[in-house]
Amino acid sequence: MTWGQRKRFADGKVSLPYKRFLGYKKGPDGLPVIVEEEAEIVRLIYRLFLYGKSPSYIASMLTDEGILTPGGKAN
């Protein structure tokens, strides 16, 4: 199984769970394309983390702001 994954990566074949992957969507050529609206949220998450905020704090802040999870859930 590991060999198969390494082979796909070496061949340039990317497999991402786009429905649960914030900031990207599958492009027409099958490669990831940045979704700018979601990328802003990703940048905010990283910025808060670099400022020392905990993952649980960040999650609660996003929930309070009404930002849905990548899967579309409120929490």
Distance bins in CASP14 RR format, pairs under 12 A and 6 or more apart:
PFRMAT RR
TARGET T0000
AUTHOR 0000-0000-0000
RMODE 2
METHOD distances of the structure
MODEL  1
1 7 0 0 0 0 0 1 0 0 0 0 0
1 8 0 0 0 0 0 1 0 0 0 0 0
2 8 0 0 0 0 0 1 0 0 0 0 0
2 9 0 0 0 0 0 1 0 0 0 0 0
3 9 0 0 0 0 0 1 0 0 0 0 0
3 10 0 0 0 0 0 1 0 0 0 0 0
4 10 0 0 0 0 1 0 0 0 0 0 0
4 11 0 0 0 0 1 0 0 0 0 0 0
4 13 0 0 0 0 0 1 0 0 0 0 0
4 15 0 0 0 0 0 1 0 0 0 0 0
5 11 0 0 0 0 0 1 0 0 0 0 0
5 12 0 0 0 0 0 1 0 0 0 0 0
5 13 0 0 0 0 1 0 0 0 0 0 0
5 14 0 0 0 0 0 1 0 0 0 0 0
5 15 0 0 0 0 1 0 0 0 0 0 0
6 12 0 0 0 0 0 1 0 0 0 0 0
6 13 0 0 0 0 0 1 0 0 0 0 0
7 13 0 0 0 0 1 0 0 0 0 0 0
8 14 0 0 0 0 1 0 0 0 0 0 0
8 15 1 0 0 1 0 0 0 0 0 0 0
8 16 0 0 0 0 0 1 0 0 0 0 0
9 15 0 0 0 0 1 0 0 0 0 0 0
9 16 0 0 0 0 0 1 0 0 0 0 0
12 29 0 0 0 0 0 1 0 0 0 0 0
12 30 0 0 0 0 0 1 0 0 0 0 0
12 31 0 0 0 0 1 0 0 0 0 0 0
12 32 0 0 0 0 0 1 0 0 0 0 0
13 29 0 0 0 0 0 1 0 0 0 0 0
13 30 0 0 0 0 1 0 0 0 0 0 0
13 31 0 0 0 0 1 0 0 0 0 0 0
14 21 0 0 0 0 0 1 0 0 0 0 0
14 24 0 0 0 0 0 1 0 0 0 0 0
14 26 0 0 0 0 1 0 0 0 0 0 0
14 27 0 0 0 0 0 1 0 0 0 0 0
14 29 0 0 0 0 0 1 0 0 0 0 0
14 30 1 0 0 1 0 0 0 0 0 0 0
14 31 1 0 0 1 0 0 0 0 0 0 0
14 32 1 0 0 1 0 0 0 0 0 0 0
14 33 0 0 0 0 0 1 0 0 0 0 0
15 21 0 0 0 0 0 1 0 0 0 0 0
15 26 0 0 0 0 0 1 0 0 0 0 0
15 30 0 0 0 0 1 0 0 0 0 0 0
15 31 0 0 0 0 0 1 0 0 0 0 0
15 32 0 0 0 0 0 1 0 0 0 0 0
16 22 0 0 0 0 0 1 0 0 0 0 0
16 23 0 0 0 0 0 1 0 0 0 0 0
16 24 1 0 0 1 0 0 0 0 0 0 0
16 25 0 0 0 0 1 0 0 0 0 0 0
16 26 1 0 0 1 0 0 0 0 0 0 0
16 27 0 0 0 0 0 1 0 0 0 0 0
16 30 0 0 0 0 1 0 0 0 0 0 0
16 31 0 0 0 0 1 0 0 0 0 0 0
16 32 1 0 0 1 0 0 0 0 0 0 0
16 33 0 0 0 0 0 1 0 0 0 0 0
16 70 0 0 0 0 0 1 0 0 0 0 0
17 24 0 0 0 0 0 1 0 0 0 0 0
17 25 0 0 0 0 0 1 0 0 0 0 0
17 26 0 0 0 0 0 1 0 0 0 0 0
17 32 0 0 0 0 0 1 0 0 0 0 0
17 70 0 0 0 0 1 0 0 0 0 0 0
17 71 0 0 0 0 1 0 0 0 0 0 0
18 24 1 0 0 1 0 0 0 0 0 0 0
18 25 1 0 1 0 0 0 0 0 0 0 0
18 26 1 0 1 0 0 0 0 0 0 0 0
18 27 0 0 0 0 1 0 0 0 0 0 0
18 30 0 0 0 0 1 0 0 0 0 0 0
18 31 0 0 0 0 0 1 0 0 0 0 0
18 32 1 0 0 1 0 0 0 0 0 0 0
18 33 0 0 0 0 1 0 0 0 0 0 0
18 35 0 0 0 0 1 0 0 0 0 0 0
18 38 0 0 0 0 0 1 0 0 0 0 0
18 70 0 0 0 0 1 0 0 0 0 0 0
18 71 0 0 0 0 0 1 0 0 0 0 0
19 25 0 0 0 0 1 0 0 0 0 0 0
19 26 0 0 0 0 1 0 0 0 0 0 0
19 69 0 0 0 0 0 1 0 0 0 0 0
19 70 1 0 0 1 0 0 0 0 0 0 0
19 71 1 0 0 1 0 0 0 0 0 0 0
19 72 0 0 0 0 1 0 0 0 0 0 0
19 73 0 0 0 0 0 1 0 0 0 0 0
20 38 0 0 0 0 0 1 0 0 0 0 0
20 68 0 0 0 0 0 1 0 0 0 0 0
20 69 0 0 0 0 1 0 0 0 0 0 0
20 70 1 0 1 0 0 0 0 0 0 0 0
20 71 1 0 1 0 0 0 0 0 0 0 0
20 72 0 0 0 0 1 0 0 0 0 0 0
20 73 0 0 0 0 0 1 0 0 0 0 0
21 32 0 0 0 0 1 0 0 0 0 0 0
21 33 0 0 0 0 0 1 0 0 0 0 0
21 34 0 0 0 0 0 1 0 0 0 0 0
21 35 0 0 0 0 1 0 0 0 0 0 0
21 38 0 0 0 0 1 0 0 0 0 0 0
21 39 0 0 0 0 0 1 0 0 0 0 0
21 42 0 0 0 0 0 1 0 0 0 0 0
21 69 0 0 0 0 0 1 0 0 0 0 0
21 70 1 0 0 1 0 0 0 0 0 0 0
21 71 0 0 0 0 1 0 0 0 0 0 0
22 32 0 0 0 0 0 1 0 0 0 0 0
22 34 0 0 0 0 0 1 0 0 0 0 0
22 35 0 0 0 0 1 0 0 0 0 0 0
22 37 0 0 0 0 0 1 0 0 0 0 0
22 38 1 0 1 0 0 0 0 0 0 0 0
22 39 0 0 0 0 1 0 0 0 0 0 0
22 40 0 0 0 0 0 1 0 0 0 0 0
22 41 1 0 0 1 0 0 0 0 0 0 0
22 42 1 0 1 0 0 0 0 0 0 0 0
22 43 0 0 0 0 0 1 0 0 0 0 0
22 44 0 0 0 0 0 1 0 0 0 0 0
22 45 0 0 0 0 1 0 0 0 0 0 0
22 46 0 0 0 0 0 1 0 0 0 0 0
22 62 0 0 0 0 0 1 0 0 0 0 0
22 67 0 0 0 0 1 0 0 0 0 0 0
22 68 0 0 0 0 1 0 0 0 0 0 0
22 69 0 0 0 0 1 0 0 0 0 0 0
22 70 1 0 1 0 0 0 0 0 0 0 0
22 71 0 0 0 0 1 0 0 0 0 0 0
22 72 0 0 0 0 0 1 0 0 0 0 0
23 32 0 0 0 0 1 0 0 0 0 0 0
23 33 0 0 0 0 1 0 0 0 0 0 0
23 34 1 0 0 1 0 0 0 0 0 0 0
23 35 1 0 1 0 0 0 0 0 0 0 0
23 36 0 0 0 0 1 0 0 0 0 0 0
23 37 0 0 0 0 1 0 0 0 0 0 0
23 38 1 1 0 0 0 0 0 0 0 0 0
23 39 1 0 1 0 0 0 0 0 0 0 0
23 40 0 0 0 0 1 0 0 0 0 0 0
23 41 1 0 0 1 0 0 0 0 0 0 0
23 42 1 0 1 0 0 0 0 0 0 0 0
23 43 0 0 0 0 1 0 0 0 0 0 0
23 44 0 0 0 0 0 1 0 0 0 0 0
23 45 0 0 0 0 0 1 0 0 0 0 0
23 46 0 0 0 0 0 1 0 0 0 0 0
23 70 0 0 0 0 1 0 0 0 0 0 0
24 30 0 0 0 0 0 1 0 0 0 0 0
24 31 0 0 0 0 1 0 0 0 0 0 0
24 32 1 0 1 0 0 0 0 0 0 0 0
24 33 1 0 0 1 0 0 0 0 0 0 0
24 34 1 0 0 1 0 0 0 0 0 0 0
24 35 1 0 0 1 0 0 0 0 0 0 0
24 36 0 0 0 0 0 1 0 0 0 0 0
24 37 0 0 0 0 0 1 0 0 0 0 0
24 38 1 0 0 1 0 0 0 0 0 0 0
24 39 0 0 0 0 1 0 0 0 0 0 0
24 41 0 0 0 0 0 1 0 0 0 0 0
24 42 0 0 0 0 1 0 0 0 0 0 0
24 70 0 0 0 0 1 0 0 0 0 0 0
25 31 0 0 0 0 0 1 0 0 0 0 0
25 32 1 0 0 1 0 0 0 0 0 0 0
25 33 1 0 1 0 0 0 0 0 0 0 0
25 34 0 0 0 0 1 0 0 0 0 0 0
25 35 1 0 1 0 0 0 0 0 0 0 0
25 36 0 0 0 0 0 1 0 0 0 0 0
25 37 0 0 0 0 0 1 0 0 0 0 0
25 38 0 0 0 0 1 0 0 0 0 0 0
25 39 0 0 0 0 0 1 0 0 0 0 0
25 70 0 0 0 0 0 1 0 0 0 0 0
26 32 1 0 0 1 0 0 0 0 0 0 0
26 33 1 0 0 1 0 0 0 0 0 0 0
26 34 0 0 0 0 0 1 0 0 0 0 0
26 35 0 0 0 0 0 1 0 0 0 0 0
27 33 1 0 1 0 0 0 0 0 0 0 0
27 34 0 0 0 0 0 1 0 0 0 0 0
27 35 0 0 0 0 0 1 0 0 0 0 0
32 38 0 0 0 0 0 1 0 0 0 0 0
32 39 0 0 0 0 0 1 0 0 0 0 0
33 39 0 0 0 0 0 1 0 0 0 0 0
34 40 0 0 0 0 0 1 0 0 0 0 0
34 42 0 0 0 0 1 0 0 0 0 0 0
34 43 0 0 0 0 0 1 0 0 0 0 0
35 41 0 0 0 0 1 0 0 0 0 0 0
35 42 0 0 0 0 1 0 0 0 0 0 0
35 70 0 0 0 0 0 1 0 0 0 0 0
36 42 0 0 0 0 0 1 0 0 0 0 0
36 43 0 0 0 0 0 1 0 0 0 0 0
37 43 0 0 0 0 0 1 0 0 0 0 0
37 44 0 0 0 0 0 1 0 0 0 0 0
37 67 0 0 0 0 0 1 0 0 0 0 0
37 68 0 0 0 0 0 1 0 0 0 0 0
38 44 0 0 0 0 0 1 0 0 0 0 0
38 45 0 0 0 0 0 1 0 0 0 0 0
38 67 0 0 0 0 1 0 0 0 0 0 0
38 68 0 0 0 0 0 1 0 0 0 0 0
38 69 0 0 0 0 0 1 0 0 0 0 0
38 70 0 0 0 0 1 0 0 0 0 0 0
38 71 0 0 0 0 0 1 0 0 0 0 0
38 72 0 0 0 0 0 1 0 0 0 0 0
39 45 0 0 0 0 0 1 0 0 0 0 0
39 46 0 0 0 0 0 1 0 0 0 0 0
40 46 0 0 0 0 0 1 0 0 0 0 0
40 47 0 0 0 0 0 1 0 0 0 0 0
40 65 0 0 0 0 0 1 0 0 0 0 0
40 67 0 0 0 0 0 1 0 0 0 0 0
41 47 0 0 0 0 0 1 0 0 0 0 0
41 48 0 0 0 0 0 1 0 0 0 0 0
41 58 0 0 0 0 0 1 0 0 0 0 0
41 61 0 0 0 0 0 1 0 0 0 0 0
41 62 1 0 0 1 0 0 0 0 0 0 0
41 65 0 0 0 0 1 0 0 0 0 0 0
41 66 0 0 0 0 0 1 0 0 0 0 0
41 67 1 0 0 1 0 0 0 0 0 0 0
41 68 0 0 0 0 1 0 0 0 0 0 0
41 69 0 0 0 0 0 1 0 0 0 0 0
41 70 0 0 0 0 1 0 0 0 0 0 0
42 48 0 0 0 0 0 1 0 0 0 0 0
42 49 0 0 0 0 0 1 0 0 0 0 0
42 58 0 0 0 0 0 1 0 0 0 0 0
42 62 0 0 0 0 0 1 0 0 0 0 0
42 67 0 0 0 0 0 1 0 0 0 0 0
42 70 0 0 0 0 1 0 0 0 0 0 0
43 49 0 0 0 0 0 1 0 0 0 0 0
43 50 0 0 0 0 0 1 0 0 0 0 0
44 50 0 0 0 0 0 1 0 0 0 0 0
44 51 0 0 0 0 0 1 0 0 0 0 0
44 53 0 0 0 0 0 1 0 0 0 0 0
44 58 0 0 0 0 1 0 0 0 0 0 0
44 61 0 0 0 0 1 0 0 0 0 0 0
44 62 0 0 0 0 1 0 0 0 0 0 0
44 65 0 0 0 0 1 0 0 0 0 0 0
44 67 0 0 0 0 1 0 0 0 0 0 0
45 51 0 0 0 0 0 1 0 0 0 0 0
45 52 0 0 0 0 0 1 0 0 0 0 0
45 53 0 0 0 0 1 0 0 0 0 0 0
45 54 0 0 0 0 0 1 0 0 0 0 0
45 55 0 0 0 0 1 0 0 0 0 0 0
45 57 0 0 0 0 0 1 0 0 0 0 0
45 58 1 0 1 0 0 0 0 0 0 0 0
45 59 0 0 0 0 1 0 0 0 0 0 0
45 61 0 0 0 0 1 0 0 0 0 0 0
45 62 1 0 0 1 0 0 0 0 0 0 0
45 65 0 0 0 0 0 1 0 0 0 0 0
45 67 0 0 0 0 1 0 0 0 0 0 0
45 69 0 0 0 0 0 1 0 0 0 0 0
45 70 0 0 0 0 0 1 0 0 0 0 0
46 52 0 0 0 0 0 1 0 0 0 0 0
46 53 0 0 0 0 0 1 0 0 0 0 0
46 55 0 0 0 0 0 1 0 0 0 0 0
46 58 0 0 0 0 1 0 0 0 0 0 0
47 53 0 0 0 0 1 0 0 0 0 0 0
47 58 0 0 0 0 1 0 0 0 0 0 0
47 61 0 0 0 0 0 1 0 0 0 0 0
48 54 0 0 0 0 1 0 0 0 0 0 0
48 55 0 0 0 0 1 0 0 0 0 0 0
48 56 0 0 0 0 0 1 0 0 0 0 0
48 57 1 0 0 1 0 0 0 0 0 0 0
48 58 1 0 1 0 0 0 0 0 0 0 0
48 59 0 0 0 0 0 1 0 0 0 0 0
48 60 0 0 0 0 0 1 0 0 0 0 0
48 61 1 0 0 1 0 0 0 0 0 0 0
48 62 0 0 0 0 1 0 0 0 0 0 0
48 65 0 0 0 0 0 1 0 0 0 0 0
49 55 1 0 0 1 0 0 0 0 0 0 0
49 56 0 0 0 0 0 1 0 0 0 0 0
49 57 0 0 0 0 1 0 0 0 0 0 0
49 58 1 0 0 1 0 0 0 0 0 0 0
49 59 0 0 0 0 0 1 0 0 0 0 0
49 61 0 0 0 0 0 1 0 0 0 0 0
50 58 0 0 0 0 0 1 0 0 0 0 0
51 57 0 0 0 0 0 1 0 0 0 0 0
51 58 0 0 0 0 1 0 0 0 0 0 0
51 61 0 0 0 0 0 1 0 0 0 0 0
52 58 0 0 0 0 1 0 0 0 0 0 0
53 59 0 0 0 0 0 1 0 0 0 0 0
53 60 0 0 0 0 1 0 0 0 0 0 0
53 61 1 0 0 1 0 0 0 0 0 0 0
53 62 0 0 0 0 0 1 0 0 0 0 0
54 60 0 0 0 0 1 0 0 0 0 0 0
54 61 0 0 0 0 0 1 0 0 0 0 0
55 61 0 0 0 0 0 1 0 0 0 0 0
55 62 0 0 0 0 0 1 0 0 0 0 0
56 62 0 0 0 0 0 1 0 0 0 0 0
56 63 0 0 0 0 0 1 0 0 0 0 0
56 75 0 0 0 0 0 1 0 0 0 0 0
57 63 0 0 0 0 0 1 0 0 0 0 0
57 64 0 0 0 0 0 1 0 0 0 0 0
58 64 0 0 0 0 0 1 0 0 0 0 0
58 65 0 0 0 0 0 1 0 0 0 0 0
58 67 0 0 0 0 0 1 0 0 0 0 0
59 65 0 0 0 0 0 1 0 0 0 0 0
59 66 0 0 0 0 0 1 0 0 0 0 0
59 67 0 0 0 0 1 0 0 0 0 0 0
59 68 0 0 0 0 0 1 0 0 0 0 0
59 69 0 0 0 0 1 0 0 0 0 0 0
59 73 0 0 0 0 0 1 0 0 0 0 0
59 74 0 0 0 0 0 1 0 0 0 0 0
59 75 1 0 0 1 0 0 0 0 0 0 0
60 66 0 0 0 0 0 1 0 0 0 0 0
60 67 0 0 0 0 0 1 0 0 0 0 0
60 75 0 0 0 0 1 0 0 0 0 0 0
61 67 0 0 0 0 1 0 0 0 0 0 0
62 68 0 0 0 0 1 0 0 0 0 0 0
62 69 0 0 0 0 1 0 0 0 0 0 0
62 70 0 0 0 0 0 1 0 0 0 0 0
62 72 0 0 0 0 0 1 0 0 0 0 0
62 73 0 0 0 0 0 1 0 0 0 0 0
62 74 0 0 0 0 0 1 0 0 0 0 0
62 75 0 0 0 0 1 0 0 0 0 0 0
63 69 0 0 0 0 1 0 0 0 0 0 0
63 73 0 0 0 0 1 0 0 0 0 0 0
63 74 1 0 0 1 0 0 0 0 0 0 0
63 75 1 0 1 0 0 0 0 0 0 0 0
64 74 0 0 0 0 0 1 0 0 0 0 0
64 75 0 0 0 0 0 1 0 0 0 0 0
65 74 0 0 0 0 0 1 0 0 0 0 0
65 75 0 0 0 0 0 1 0 0 0 0 0
66 72 0 0 0 0 0 1 0 0 0 0 0
66 73 0 0 0 0 0 1 0 0 0 0 0
66 74 1 0 0 1 0 0 0 0 0 0 0
66 75 0 0 0 0 1 0 0 0 0 0 0
67 73 0 0 0 0 0 1 0 0 0 0 0
67 74 0 0 0 0 1 0 0 0 0 0 0
67 75 0 0 0 0 0 1 0 0 0 0 0
68 74 1 0 0 1 0 0 0 0 0 0 0
68 75 0 0 0 0 1 0 0 0 0 0 0
69 75 1 0 0 1 0 0 0 0 0 0 0
END
